[in-house]
């Protein structure tokens, strides 16, 4: 019985891209992180971003750098 189930699973996996609950949760977390990173980047790089307190700009930049995203906050070399 288990052998039959294994064979059916292998055949089914050839035609579908089923996701486990963990895969779906990981996709959700990654999408949340992507949206958060985009929001932080947009805040930091908007014209009004220059009016933000320097501590907040530094925290946003640190978050973006921690995610491997480039920043454009007008610092040295930019």
N, CA, C, O and CB atoms as a CASP TS submission, in Angstrom:
PFRMAT TS
TARGET T0000
AUTHOR 0000-0000-0000
METHOD Language model
MODEL 1
PARENT N/A
ATOM      1  N   UNK     1       0.822  -1.194   0.000  1.00  0.00           N
ATOM      2  CA  UNK     1       0.000   0.000   0.000  1.00  0.00           C
ATOM      3  C   UNK     1       0.867   1.260   0.000  1.00  0.00           C
ATOM      4  O   UNK     1       0.617   2.173  -0.787  1.00  0.00           O
ATOM      5  CB  UNK     1      -0.936  -0.003   1.207  1.00  0.00           C
ATOM      6  N   UNK     2       1.873   1.327   0.860  1.00  0.00           N
ATOM      7  CA  UNK     2       2.747   2.488   0.924  1.00  0.00           C
ATOM      8  C   UNK     2       3.501   2.671  -0.386  1.00  0.00           C
ATOM      9  O   UNK     2       3.708   3.798  -0.836  1.00  0.00           O
ATOM     10  CB  UNK     2       3.729   2.353   2.086  1.00  0.00           C
ATOM     11  N   UNK     3       3.901   1.589  -0.984  1.00  0.00           N
ATOM     12  CA  UNK     3       4.609   1.669  -2.273  1.00  0.00           C
ATOM     13  C   UNK     3       3.711   2.293  -3.342  1.00  0.00           C
ATOM     14  O   UNK     3       4.175   3.096  -4.152  1.00  0.00           O
ATOM     15  CB  UNK     3       5.077   0.262  -2.728  1.00  0.00           C
ATOM     16  N   UNK     4       2.453   1.932  -3.344  1.00  0.00           N
ATOM     17  CA  UNK     4       1.500   2.490  -4.305  1.00  0.00           C
ATOM     18  C   UNK     4       1.324   3.989  -4.073  1.00  0.00           C
ATOM     19  O   UNK     4       1.294   4.771  -5.024  1.00  0.00           O
ATOM     20  CB  UNK     4       0.140   1.769  -4.201  1.00  0.00           C
ATOM     21  N   UNK     5       1.210   4.380  -2.826  1.00  0.00           N
ATOM     22  CA  UNK     5       1.073   5.792  -2.489  1.00  0.00           C
ATOM     23  C   UNK     5       2.320   6.556  -2.921  1.00  0.00           C
ATOM     24  O   UNK     5       2.212   7.654  -3.468  1.00  0.00           O
ATOM     25  CB  UNK     5       0.826   5.970  -0.976  1.00  0.00           C
ATOM     26  N   UNK     6       3.490   5.995  -2.686  1.00  0.00           N
ATOM     27  CA  UNK     6       4.742   6.639  -3.095  1.00  0.00           C
ATOM     28  C   UNK     6       4.794   6.838  -4.600  1.00  0.00           C
ATOM     29  O   UNK     6       5.182   7.905  -5.076  1.00  0.00           O
ATOM     30  CB  UNK     6       5.943   5.812  -2.639  1.00  0.00           C
ATOM     31  N   UNK     7       4.402   5.810  -5.356  1.00  0.00           N
ATOM     32  CA  UNK     7       4.420   5.910  -6.822  1.00  0.00           C
ATOM     33  C   UNK     7       3.435   6.980  -7.299  1.00  0.00           C
ATOM     34  O   UNK     7       3.751   7.775  -8.183  1.00  0.00           O
ATOM     35  CB  UNK     7       4.076   4.543  -7.466  1.00  0.00           C
ATOM     36  N   UNK     8       2.257   6.989  -6.711  1.00  0.00           N
ATOM     37  CA  UNK     8       1.266   7.998  -7.091  1.00  0.00           C
ATOM     38  C   UNK     8       1.754   9.407  -6.761  1.00  0.00           C
ATOM     39  O   UNK     8       1.551  10.339  -7.538  1.00  0.00           O
ATOM     40  CB  UNK     8      -0.066   7.727  -6.385  1.00  0.00           C
ATOM     41  N   UNK     9       2.385   9.551  -5.624  1.00  0.00           N
ATOM     42  CA  UNK     9       2.920  10.849  -5.227  1.00  0.00           C
ATOM     43  C   UNK     9       3.980  11.306  -6.220  1.00  0.00           C
ATOM     44  O   UNK     9       3.983  12.464  -6.639  1.00  0.00           O
ATOM     45  CB  UNK     9       3.509  10.783  -3.804  1.00  0.00           C
ATOM     46  N   UNK    10       4.883  10.397  -6.601  1.00  0.00           N
ATOM     47  CA  UNK    10       5.935  10.753  -7.555  1.00  0.00           C
ATOM     48  C   UNK    10       5.349  11.152  -8.903  1.00  0.00           C
ATOM     49  O   UNK    10       5.802  12.119  -9.516  1.00  0.00           O
ATOM     50  CB  UNK    10       6.906   9.588  -7.735  1.00  0.00           C
ATOM     51  N   UNK    11       4.349  10.417  -9.364  1.00  0.00           N
ATOM     52  CA  UNK    11       3.721  10.762 -10.632  1.00  0.00           C
ATOM     53  C   UNK    11       3.001  12.097 -10.543  1.00  0.00           C
ATOM     54  O   UNK    11       3.095  12.917 -11.456  1.00  0.00           O
ATOM     55  CB  UNK    11       2.749   9.671 -11.058  1.00  0.00           C
ATOM     56  N   UNK    12       2.300  12.316  -9.473  1.00  0.00           N
ATOM     57  CA  UNK    12       1.591  13.574  -9.290  1.00  0.00           C
ATOM     58  C   UNK    12       2.564  14.749  -9.202  1.00  0.00           C
ATOM     59  O   UNK    12       2.277  15.832  -9.713  1.00  0.00           O
ATOM     60  CB  UNK    12       0.723  13.514  -8.037  1.00  0.00           C
ATOM     61  N   UNK    13       3.691  14.542  -8.568  1.00  0.00           N
ATOM     62  CA  UNK    13       4.659  15.632  -8.417  1.00  0.00           C
ATOM     63  C   UNK    13       5.262  16.048  -9.754  1.00  0.00           C
ATOM     64  O   UNK    13       5.833  17.133  -9.862  1.00  0.00           O
ATOM     65  CB  UNK    13       5.768  15.219  -7.459  1.00  0.00           C
ATOM     66  N   UNK    14       5.144  15.206 -10.765  1.00  0.00           N
ATOM     67  CA  UNK    14       5.642  15.556 -12.091  1.00  0.00           C
ATOM     68  C   UNK    14       4.725  16.560 -12.793  1.00  0.00           C
ATOM     69  O   UNK    14       5.173  17.278 -13.687  1.00  0.00           O
ATOM     70  CB  UNK    14       5.788  14.300 -12.943  1.00  0.00           C
ATOM     71  N   UNK    15       3.463  16.620 -12.405  1.00  0.00           N
ATOM     72  CA  UNK    15       2.521  17.482 -13.118  1.00  0.00           C
ATOM     73  C   UNK    15       1.984  18.629 -12.265  1.00  0.00           C
ATOM     74  O   UNK    15       1.219  19.451 -12.771  1.00  0.00           O
ATOM     75  CB  UNK    15       1.372  16.659 -13.623  1.00  0.00           C
ATOM     76  N   UNK    16       2.347  18.710 -11.029  1.00  0.00           N
ATOM     77  CA  UNK    16       1.834  19.775 -10.171  1.00  0.00           C
ATOM     78  C   UNK    16       2.970  20.338  -9.324  1.00  0.00           C
ATOM     79  O   UNK    16       4.001  19.694  -9.130  1.00  0.00           O
ATOM     80  CB  UNK    16       0.685  19.254  -9.268  1.00  0.00           C
ATOM     81  N   UNK    17       2.765  21.516  -8.842  1.00  0.00           N
ATOM     82  CA  UNK    17       3.744  22.147  -7.952  1.00  0.00           C
ATOM     83  C   UNK    17       3.077  22.404  -6.603  1.00  0.00           C
ATOM     84  O   UNK    17       2.998  23.542  -6.141  1.00  0.00           O
ATOM     85  CB  UNK    17       4.297  23.481  -8.568  1.00  0.00           C
ATOM     86  N   UNK    18       2.614  21.356  -5.998  1.00  0.00           N
ATOM     87  CA  UNK    18       1.944  21.474  -4.710  1.00  0.00           C
ATOM     88  C   UNK    18       2.905  22.050  -3.670  1.00  0.00           C
ATOM     89  O   UNK    18       4.105  21.777  -3.693  1.00  0.00           O
ATOM     90  CB  UNK    18       1.405  20.102  -4.250  1.00  0.00           C
ATOM     91  N   UNK    19       2.362  22.838  -2.775  1.00  0.00           N
ATOM     92  CA  UNK    19       3.159  23.445  -1.717  1.00  0.00           C
ATOM     93  C   UNK    19       2.686  22.918  -0.375  1.00  0.00           C
ATOM     94  O   UNK    19       1.499  22.674  -0.159  1.00  0.00           O
ATOM     95  CB  UNK    19       3.068  24.990  -1.764  1.00  0.00           C
ATOM     96  N   UNK    20       3.638  22.752   0.506  1.00  0.00           N
ATOM     97  CA  UNK    20       3.294  22.364   1.867  1.00  0.00           C
ATOM     98  C   UNK    20       2.842  23.601   2.631  1.00  0.00           C
ATOM     99  O   UNK    20       2.996  24.725   2.152  1.00  0.00           O
ATOM    100  CB  UNK    20       4.495  21.680   2.577  1.00  0.00           C
ATOM    101  N   UNK    21       2.298  23.396   3.793  1.00  0.00           N
ATOM    102  CA  UNK    21       1.893  24.511   4.648  1.00  0.00           C
ATOM    103  C   UNK    21       3.104  25.397   4.960  1.00  0.00           C
ATOM    104  O   UNK    21       2.993  26.623   4.996  1.00  0.00           O
ATOM    105  CB  UNK    21       1.248  23.989   5.960  1.00  0.00           C
ATOM    106  N   UNK    22       4.257  24.762   5.183  1.00  0.00           N
ATOM    107  CA  UNK    22       5.472  25.535   5.467  1.00  0.00           C
ATOM    108  C   UNK    22       5.893  26.370   4.261  1.00  0.00           C
ATOM    109  O   UNK    22       6.327  27.511   4.420  1.00  0.00           O
ATOM    110  CB  UNK    22       6.616  24.600   5.878  1.00  0.00           C
ATOM    111  N   UNK    23       5.767  25.807   3.045  1.00  0.00           N
ATOM    112  CA  UNK    23       6.100  26.564   1.834  1.00  0.00           C
ATOM    113  C   UNK    23       5.210  27.791   1.701  1.00  0.00           C
ATOM    114  O   UNK    23       5.685  28.880   1.379  1.00  0.00           O
ATOM    115  CB  UNK    23       5.963  25.677   0.589  1.00  0.00           C
ATOM    116  N   UNK    24       3.926  27.611   1.947  1.00  0.00           N
ATOM    117  CA  UNK    24       2.975  28.715   1.848  1.00  0.00           C
ATOM    118  C   UNK    24       3.283  29.779   2.892  1.00  0.00           C
ATOM    119  O   UNK    24       3.233  30.972   2.593  1.00  0.00           O
ATOM    120  CB  UNK    24       1.535  28.205   2.015  1.00  0.00           C
ATOM    121  N   UNK    25       3.597  29.366   4.098  1.00  0.00           N
ATOM    122  CA  UNK    25       3.945  30.319   5.165  1.00  0.00           C
ATOM    123  C   UNK    25       5.233  31.068   4.817  1.00  0.00           C
ATOM    124  O   UNK    25       5.325  32.278   5.022  1.00  0.00           O
ATOM    125  CB  UNK    25       4.104  29.584   6.523  1.00  0.00           C
ATOM    126  N   UNK    26       6.219  30.351   4.295  1.00  0.00           N
ATOM    127  CA  UNK    26       7.478  30.996   3.903  1.00  0.00           C
ATOM    128  C   UNK    26       7.226  32.022   2.798  1.00  0.00           C
ATOM    129  O   UNK    26       7.770  33.125   2.848  1.00  0.00           O
ATOM    130  CB  UNK    26       8.510  29.940   3.430  1.00  0.00           C
ATOM    131  N   UNK    27       6.415  31.675   1.810  1.00  0.00           N
ATOM    132  CA  UNK    27       6.073  32.624   0.750  1.00  0.00           C
ATOM    133  C   UNK    27       5.427  33.868   1.325  1.00  0.00           C
ATOM    134  O   UNK    27       5.731  34.980   0.892  1.00  0.00           O
ATOM    135  CB  UNK    27       5.142  31.977  -0.271  1.00  0.00           C
ATOM    136  N   UNK    28       4.536  33.698   2.298  1.00  0.00           N
ATOM    137  CA  UNK    28       3.870  34.838   2.920  1.00  0.00           C
ATOM    138  C   UNK    28       4.862  35.725   3.662  1.00  0.00           C
ATOM    139  O   UNK    28       4.812  36.951   3.562  1.00  0.00           O
ATOM    140  CB  UNK    28       2.783  34.357   3.875  1.00  0.00           C
ATOM    141  N   UNK    29       5.759  35.096   4.405  1.00  0.00           N
ATOM    142  CA  UNK    29       6.765  35.859   5.155  1.00  0.00           C
ATOM    143  C   UNK    29       7.681  36.616   4.198  1.00  0.00           C
ATOM    144  O   UNK    29       7.986  37.787   4.427  1.00  0.00           O
ATOM    145  CB  UNK    29       7.597  34.921   6.063  1.00  0.00           C
ATOM    146  N   UNK    30       8.117  35.960   3.136  1.00  0.00           N
ATOM    147  CA  UNK    30       8.993  36.621   2.167  1.00  0.00           C
ATOM    148  C   UNK    30       8.292  37.786   1.484  1.00  0.00           C
ATOM    149  O   UNK    30       8.905  38.831   1.263  1.00  0.00           O
ATOM    150  CB  UNK    30       9.474  35.621   1.120  1.00  0.00           C
ATOM    151  N   UNK    31       7.026  37.626   1.149  1.00  0.00           N
ATOM    152  CA  UNK    31       6.267  38.715   0.532  1.00  0.00           C
ATOM    153  C   UNK    31       6.101  39.871   1.511  1.00  0.00           C
ATOM    154  O   UNK    31       6.215  41.031   1.115  1.00  0.00           O
ATOM    155  CB  UNK    31       4.888  38.215   0.058  1.00  0.00           C
ATOM    156  N   UNK    32       5.834  39.577   2.780  1.00  0.00           N
ATOM    157  CA  UNK    32       5.732  40.620   3.804  1.00  0.00           C
ATOM    158  C   UNK    32       7.054  41.385   3.920  1.00  0.00           C
ATOM    159  O   UNK    32       7.062  42.613   4.005  1.00  0.00           O
ATOM    160  CB  UNK    32       5.345  40.004   5.172  1.00  0.00           C
ATOM    161  N   UNK    33       8.158  40.658   3.923  1.00  0.00           N
ATOM    162  CA  UNK    33       9.480  41.283   4.018  1.00  0.00           C
ATOM    163  C   UNK    33       9.766  42.147   2.786  1.00  0.00           C
ATOM    164  O   UNK    33      10.331  43.234   2.904  1.00  0.00           O
ATOM    165  CB  UNK    33      10.572  40.205   4.176  1.00  0.00           C
ATOM    166  N   UNK    34       9.375  41.663   1.610  1.00  0.00           N
ATOM    167  CA  UNK    34       9.603  42.428   0.391  1.00  0.00           C
ATOM    168  C   UNK    34       8.811  43.741   0.429  1.00  0.00           C
ATOM    169  O   UNK    34       9.338  44.803   0.100  1.00  0.00           O
ATOM    170  CB  UNK    34       9.211  41.594  -0.850  1.00  0.00           C
ATOM    171  N   UNK    35       7.540  43.653   0.834  1.00  0.00           N
ATOM    172  CA  UNK    35       6.718  44.865   0.923  1.00  0.00           C
ATOM    173  C   UNK    35       7.270  45.839   1.957  1.00  0.00           C
ATOM    174  O   UNK    35       7.286  47.049   1.735  1.00  0.00           O
ATOM    175  CB  UNK    35       5.273  44.503   1.272  1.00  0.00           C
ATOM    176  N   UNK    36       7.721  45.303   3.084  1.00  0.00           N
ATOM    177  CA  UNK    36       8.270  46.168   4.141  1.00  0.00           C
ATOM    178  C   UNK    36       9.538  46.860   3.645  1.00  0.00           C
ATOM    179  O   UNK    36       9.730  48.054   3.874  1.00  0.00           O
ATOM    180  CB  UNK    36       8.572  45.347   5.426  1.00  0.00           C
ATOM    181  N   UNK    37      10.389  46.114   2.975  1.00  0.00           N
ATOM    182  CA  UNK    37      11.617  46.707   2.435  1.00  0.00           C
ATOM    183  C   UNK    37      11.322  47.787   1.410  1.00  0.00           C
ATOM    184  O   UNK    37      11.977  48.829   1.397  1.00  0.00           O
ATOM    185  CB  UNK    37      12.488  45.633   1.807  1.00  0.00           C
ATOM    186  N   UNK    38      10.333  47.545   0.547  1.00  0.00           N
ATOM    187  CA  UNK    38       9.964  48.549  -0.452  1.00  0.00           C
ATOM    188  C   UNK    38       9.414  49.793   0.228  1.00  0.00           C
ATOM    189  O   UNK    38       9.761  50.912  -0.149  1.00  0.00           O
ATOM    190  CB  UNK    38       8.928  47.979  -1.442  1.00  0.00           C
ATOM    191  N   UNK    39       8.564  49.607   1.222  1.00  0.00           N
ATOM    192  CA  UNK    39       8.008  50.747   1.944  1.00  0.00           C
ATOM    193  C   UNK    39       9.112  51.566   2.601  1.00  0.00           C
ATOM    194  O   UNK    39       9.124  52.792   2.495  1.00  0.00           O
ATOM    195  CB  UNK    39       7.005  50.274   2.998  1.00  0.00           C
ATOM    196  N   UNK    40      10.037  50.894   3.278  1.00  0.00           N
ATOM    197  CA  UNK    40      11.132  51.611   3.931  1.00  0.00           C
ATOM    198  C   UNK    40      11.982  52.360   2.907  1.00  0.00           C
ATOM    199  O   UNK    40      12.375  53.503   3.136  1.00  0.00           O
ATOM    200  CB  UNK    40      12.008  50.637   4.733  1.00  0.00           C
ATOM    201  N   UNK    41      12.260  51.713   1.785  1.00  0.00           N
ATOM    202  CA  UNK    41      13.039  52.371   0.731  1.00  0.00           C
ATOM    203  C   UNK    41      12.313  53.583   0.172  1.00  0.00           C
ATOM    204  O   UNK    41      12.922  54.631  -0.046  1.00  0.00           O
ATOM    205  CB  UNK    41      13.343  51.391  -0.394  1.00  0.00           C
ATOM    206  N   UNK    42      11.016  53.444  -0.058  1.00  0.00           N
ATOM    207  CA  UNK    42      10.239  54.568  -0.574  1.00  0.00           C
ATOM    208  C   UNK    42      10.227  55.729   0.419  1.00  0.00           C
ATOM    209  O   UNK    42      10.352  56.887   0.020  1.00  0.00           O
ATOM    210  CB  UNK    42       8.804  54.125  -0.885  1.00  0.00           C
ATOM    211  N   UNK    43      10.079  55.426   1.704  1.00  0.00           N
ATOM    212  CA  UNK    43      10.082  56.481   2.732  1.00  0.00           C
ATOM    213  C   UNK    43      11.437  57.175   2.764  1.00  0.00           C
ATOM    214  O   UNK    43      11.514  58.403   2.787  1.00  0.00           O
ATOM    215  CB  UNK    43       9.747  55.893   4.130  1.00  0.00           C
ATOM    216  N   UNK    44      12.494  56.389   2.766  1.00  0.00           N
ATOM    217  CA  UNK    44      13.836  56.960   2.871  1.00  0.00           C
ATOM    218  C   UNK    44      14.190  57.806   1.657  1.00  0.00           C
ATOM    219  O   UNK    44      14.873  58.823   1.786  1.00  0.00           O
ATOM    220  CB  UNK    44      14.862  55.857   3.043  1.00  0.00           C
ATOM    221  N   UNK    45      13.734  57.396   0.488  1.00  0.00           N
ATOM    222  CA  UNK    45      14.151  58.066  -0.746  1.00  0.00           C
ATOM    223  C   UNK    45      13.187  59.133  -1.251  1.00  0.00           C
ATOM    224  O   UNK    45      13.464  59.777  -2.262  1.00  0.00           O
ATOM    225  CB  UNK    45      14.339  57.054  -1.810  1.00  0.00           C
ATOM    226  N   UNK    46      12.057  59.335  -0.568  1.00  0.00           N
ATOM    227  CA  UNK    46      11.126  60.367  -1.036  1.00  0.00           C
ATOM    228  C   UNK    46      11.647  61.749  -0.619  1.00  0.00           C
ATOM    229  O   UNK    46      12.489  61.872   0.270  1.00  0.00           O
ATOM    230  CB  UNK    46       9.688  60.122  -0.464  1.00  0.00           C
ATOM    231  N   UNK    47      11.127  62.772  -1.280  1.00  0.00           N
ATOM    232  CA  UNK    47      11.559  64.145  -0.981  1.00  0.00           C
ATOM    233  C   UNK    47      11.332  64.493   0.484  1.00  0.00           C
ATOM    234  O   UNK    47      12.170  65.143   1.109  1.00  0.00           O
ATOM    235  CB  UNK    47      10.816  65.143  -1.872  1.00  0.00           C
ATOM    236  N   UNK    48      10.197  64.061   1.029  1.00  0.00           N
ATOM    237  CA  UNK    48       9.890  64.350   2.419  1.00  0.00           C
ATOM    238  C   UNK    48      10.785  63.564   3.378  1.00  0.00           C
ATOM    239  O   UNK    48      10.882  63.895   4.560  1.00  0.00           O
ATOM    240  CB  UNK    48       8.433  64.043   2.700  1.00  0.00           C
ATOM    241  N   UNK    49      11.428  62.535   2.866  1.00  0.00           N
ATOM    242  CA  UNK    49      12.329  61.732   3.689  1.00  0.00           C
ATOM    243  C   UNK    49      13.464  62.551   4.274  1.00  0.00           C
ATOM    244  O   UNK    49      13.992  62.231   5.339  1.00  0.00           O
ATOM    245  CB  UNK    49      12.893  60.597   2.879  1.00  0.00           C
ATOM    246  N   UNK    50      13.833  63.606   3.572  1.00  0.00           N
ATOM    247  CA  UNK    50      14.899  64.481   4.077  1.00  0.00           C
ATOM    248  C   UNK    50      14.485  65.165   5.384  1.00  0.00           C
ATOM    249  O   UNK    50      15.344  65.547   6.178  1.00  0.00           O
ATOM    250  CB  UNK    50      15.263  65.543   3.022  1.00  0.00           C
ATOM    251  N   UNK    51      13.187  65.319   5.609  1.00  0.00           N
ATOM    252  CA  UNK    51      12.697  65.983   6.819  1.00  0.00           C
ATOM    253  C   UNK    51      12.633  65.039   8.012  1.00  0.00           C
ATOM    254  O   UNK    51      12.393  65.477   9.137  1.00  0.00           O
ATOM    255  CB  UNK    51      11.324  66.574   6.566  1.00  0.00           C
ATOM    256  N   UNK    52      12.845  63.757   7.780  1.00  0.00           N
ATOM    257  CA  UNK    52      12.807  62.800   8.891  1.00  0.00           C
ATOM    258  C   UNK    52      13.980  63.042   9.831  1.00  0.00           C
ATOM    259  O   UNK    52      15.058  63.442   9.391  1.00  0.00           O
ATOM    260  CB  UNK    52      12.834  61.345   8.364  1.00  0.00           C
ATOM    261  N   UNK    53      13.778  62.805  11.109  1.00  0.00           N
ATOM    262  CA  UNK    53      14.898  62.908  12.053  1.00  0.00           C
ATOM    263  C   UNK    53      16.021  61.936  11.643  1.00  0.00           C
ATOM    264  O   UNK    53      15.766  60.848  11.126  1.00  0.00           O
ATOM    265  CB  UNK    53      14.417  62.607  13.513  1.00  0.00           C
ATOM    266  N   UNK    54      17.240  62.355  11.885  1.00  0.00           N
ATOM    267  CA  UNK    54      18.381  61.551  11.447  1.00  0.00           C
ATOM    268  C   UNK    54      18.384  60.158  12.074  1.00  0.00           C
ATOM    269  O   UNK    54      18.833  59.203  11.439  1.00  0.00           O
ATOM    270  CB  UNK    54      19.678  62.264  11.783  1.00  0.00           C
ATOM    271  N   UNK    55      17.891  60.023  13.311  1.00  0.00           N
ATOM    272  CA  UNK    55      17.844  58.695  13.941  1.00  0.00           C
ATOM    273  C   UNK    55      16.931  57.756  13.161  1.00  0.00           C
ATOM    274  O   UNK    55      17.263  56.589  12.956  1.00  0.00           O
ATOM    275  CB  UNK    55      17.362  58.806  15.400  1.00  0.00           C
ATOM    276  N   UNK    56      15.787  58.265  12.731  1.00  0.00           N
ATOM    277  CA  UNK    56      14.851  57.432  11.969  1.00  0.00           C
ATOM    278  C   UNK    56      15.454  57.087  10.614  1.00  0.00           C
ATOM    279  O   UNK    56      15.349  55.943  10.172  1.00  0.00           O
ATOM    280  CB  UNK    56      13.488  58.151  11.788  1.00  0.00           C
ATOM    281  N   UNK    57      16.082  58.048   9.945  1.00  0.00           N
ATOM    282  CA  UNK    57      16.724  57.759   8.657  1.00  0.00           C
ATOM    283  C   UNK    57      17.807  56.700   8.824  1.00  0.00           C
ATOM    284  O   UNK    57      17.955  55.823   7.973  1.00  0.00           O
ATOM    285  CB  UNK    57      17.327  59.042   8.050  1.00  0.00           C
ATOM    286  N   UNK    58      18.557  56.777   9.907  1.00  0.00           N
ATOM    287  CA  UNK    58      19.605  55.786  10.164  1.00  0.00           C
ATOM    288  C   UNK    58      19.012  54.403  10.395  1.00  0.00           C
ATOM    289  O   UNK    58      19.537  53.406   9.901  1.00  0.00           O
ATOM    290  CB  UNK    58      20.449  56.201  11.372  1.00  0.00           C
ATOM    291  N   UNK    59      17.913  54.345  11.148  1.00  0.00           N
ATOM    292  CA  UNK    59      17.265  53.055  11.403  1.00  0.00           C
ATOM    293  C   UNK    59      16.706  52.453  10.120  1.00  0.00           C
ATOM    294  O   UNK    59      16.833  51.249   9.895  1.00  0.00           O
ATOM    295  CB  UNK    59      16.144  53.216  12.434  1.00  0.00           C
ATOM    296  N   UNK    60      16.085  53.282   9.273  1.00  0.00           N
ATOM    297  CA  UNK    60      15.566  52.785   8.000  1.00  0.00           C
ATOM    298  C   UNK    60      16.712  52.269   7.141  1.00  0.00           C
ATOM    299  O   UNK    60      16.625  51.184   6.567  1.00  0.00           O
ATOM    300  CB  UNK    60      14.785  53.893   7.253  1.00  0.00           C
ATOM    301  N   UNK    61      17.784  53.047   7.054  1.00  0.00           N
ATOM    302  CA  UNK    61      18.940  52.635   6.244  1.00  0.00           C
ATOM    303  C   UNK    61      19.519  51.321   6.760  1.00  0.00           C
ATOM    304  O   UNK    61      19.887  50.452   5.970  1.00  0.00           O
ATOM    305  CB  UNK    61      20.026  53.732   6.252  1.00  0.00           C
ATOM    306  N   UNK    62      19.601  51.175   8.078  1.00  0.00           N
ATOM    307  CA  UNK    62      20.137  49.936   8.659  1.00  0.00           C
ATOM    308  C   UNK    62      19.248  48.743   8.308  1.00  0.00           C
ATOM    309  O   UNK    62      19.752  47.660   8.011  1.00  0.00           O
ATOM    310  CB  UNK    62      20.264  50.069  10.192  1.00  0.00           C
ATOM    311  N   UNK    63      17.930  48.937   8.342  1.00  0.00           N
ATOM    312  CA  UNK    63      16.997  47.866   7.958  1.00  0.00           C
ATOM    313  C   UNK    63      17.203  47.471   6.507  1.00  0.00           C
ATOM    314  O   UNK    63      17.245  46.285   6.181  1.00  0.00           O
ATOM    315  CB  UNK    63      15.537  48.307   8.182  1.00  0.00           C
ATOM    316  N   UNK    64      17.332  48.467   5.630  1.00  0.00           N
ATOM    317  CA  UNK    64      17.501  48.177   4.210  1.00  0.00           C
ATOM    318  C   UNK    64      18.835  47.502   3.937  1.00  0.00           C
ATOM    319  O   UNK    64      18.905  46.565   3.142  1.00  0.00           O
ATOM    320  CB  UNK    64      17.389  49.455   3.393  1.00  0.00           C
ATOM    321  N   UNK    65      19.885  47.966   4.583  1.00  0.00           N
ATOM    322  CA  UNK    65      21.204  47.354   4.402  1.00  0.00           C
ATOM    323  C   UNK    65      21.185  45.928   4.931  1.00  0.00           C
ATOM    324  O   UNK    65      21.782  45.033   4.332  1.00  0.00           O
ATOM    325  CB  UNK    65      22.304  48.183   5.116  1.00  0.00           C
ATOM    326  N   UNK    66      20.504  45.712   6.048  1.00  0.00           N
ATOM    327  CA  UNK    66      20.399  44.371   6.618  1.00  0.00           C
ATOM    328  C   UNK    66      19.695  43.406   5.683  1.00  0.00           C
ATOM    329  O   UNK    66      19.903  42.196   5.773  1.00  0.00           O
ATOM    330  CB  UNK    66      19.669  44.421   7.940  1.00  0.00           C
ATOM    331  N   UNK    67      18.875  43.915   4.796  1.00  0.00           N
ATOM    332  CA  UNK    67      18.171  43.088   3.819  1.00  0.00           C
ATOM    333  C   UNK    67      18.928  43.022   2.497  1.00  0.00           C
ATOM    334  O   UNK    67      18.465  42.389   1.548  1.00  0.00           O
ATOM    335  CB  UNK    67      16.762  43.628   3.586  1.00  0.00           C
ATOM    336  N   UNK    68      20.087  43.669   2.430  1.00  0.00           N
ATOM    337  CA  UNK    68      20.876  43.637   1.204  1.00  0.00           C
ATOM    338  C   UNK    68      20.330  44.537   0.112  1.00  0.00           C
ATOM    339  O   UNK    68      20.597  44.320  -1.070  1.00  0.00           O
ATOM    340  CB  UNK    68      20.955  42.239   0.695  1.00  0.00           C
ATOM    341  N   UNK    69      19.561  45.554   0.506  1.00  0.00           N
ATOM    342  CA  UNK    69      18.993  46.473  -0.476  1.00  0.00           C
ATOM    343  C   UNK    69      19.840  47.742  -0.508  1.00  0.00           C
ATOM    344  O   UNK    69      20.321  48.196   0.530  1.00  0.00           O
ATOM    345  CB  UNK    69      17.504  46.804  -0.143  1.00  0.00           C
ATOM    346  N   UNK    70      20.019  48.306  -1.681  1.00  0.00           N
ATOM    347  CA  UNK    70      20.770  49.575  -1.758  1.00  0.00           C
ATOM    348  C   UNK    70      19.950  50.720  -1.175  1.00  0.00           C
ATOM    349  O   UNK    70      18.721  50.711  -1.238  1.00  0.00           O
ATOM    350  CB  UNK    70      21.157  49.894  -3.224  1.00  0.00           C
ATOM    351  N   UNK    71      20.623  51.680  -0.623  1.00  0.00           N
ATOM    352  CA  UNK    71      19.942  52.879  -0.127  1.00  0.00           C
ATOM    353  C   UNK    71      20.408  54.066  -0.942  1.00  0.00           C
ATOM    354  O   UNK    71      21.467  54.030  -1.568  1.00  0.00           O
ATOM    355  CB  UNK    71      20.214  53.106   1.392  1.00  0.00           C
ATOM    356  N   UNK    72      19.617  55.103  -0.927  1.00  0.00           N
ATOM    357  CA  UNK    72      19.966  56.338  -1.631  1.00  0.00           C
ATOM    358  C   UNK    72      19.578  57.476  -0.706  1.00  0.00           C
ATOM    359  O   UNK    72      18.688  58.271  -1.011  1.00  0.00           O
ATOM    360  CB  UNK    72      19.242  56.452  -3.040  1.00  0.00           C
ATOM    361  N   UNK    73      20.259  57.542   0.425  1.00  0.00           N
ATOM    362  CA  UNK    73      19.863  58.525   1.434  1.00  0.00           C
ATOM    363  C   UNK    73      20.765  59.745   1.456  1.00  0.00           C
ATOM    364  O   UNK    73      20.791  60.481   2.442  1.00  0.00           O
ATOM    365  CB  UNK    73      19.855  57.888   2.793  1.00  0.00           C
ATOM    366  N   UNK    74      21.507  59.964   0.375  1.00  0.00           N
ATOM    367  CA  UNK    74      22.308  61.169   0.278  1.00  0.00           C
ATOM    368  C   UNK    74      23.534  61.163   1.151  1.00  0.00           C
ATOM    369  O   UNK    74      24.107  62.218   1.421  1.00  0.00           O
ATOM    370  CB  UNK    74      21.488  62.333   0.613  1.00  0.00           C
ATOM    371  N   UNK    75      23.946  60.000   1.597  1.00  0.00           N
ATOM    372  CA  UNK    75      25.135  59.909   2.432  1.00  0.00           C
ATOM    373  C   UNK    75      26.397  59.983   1.608  1.00  0.00           C
ATOM    374  O   UNK    75      26.334  60.240   0.406  1.00  0.00           O
ATOM    375  CB  UNK    75      25.121  58.632   3.235  1.00  0.00           C
ATOM    376  N   UNK    76      27.541  59.763   2.224  1.00  0.00           N
ATOM    377  CA  UNK    76      28.821  59.818   1.498  1.00  0.00           C
ATOM    378  C   UNK    76      28.829  58.845   0.324  1.00  0.00           C
ATOM    379  O   UNK    76      28.404  57.695   0.431  1.00  0.00           O
ATOM    380  CB  UNK    76      29.993  59.503   2.446  1.00  0.00           C
ATOM    381  N   UNK    77      29.326  59.349  -0.788  1.00  0.00           N
ATOM    382  CA  UNK    77      29.451  58.497  -1.961  1.00  0.00           C
ATOM    383  C   UNK    77      28.172  58.342  -2.751  1.00  0.00           C
ATOM    384  O   UNK    77      28.121  57.561  -3.702  1.00  0.00           O
ATOM    385  CB  UNK    77      29.927  57.163  -1.552  1.00  0.00           C
ATOM    386  N   UNK    78      27.126  59.081  -2.370  1.00  0.00           N
ATOM    387  CA  UNK    78      25.849  58.958  -3.089  1.00  0.00           C
ATOM    388  C   UNK    78      25.470  60.274  -3.687  1.00  0.00           C
ATOM    389  O   UNK    78      24.427  60.381  -4.333  1.00  0.00           O
ATOM    390  CB  UNK    78      24.735  58.464  -2.167  1.00  0.00           C
TER
END
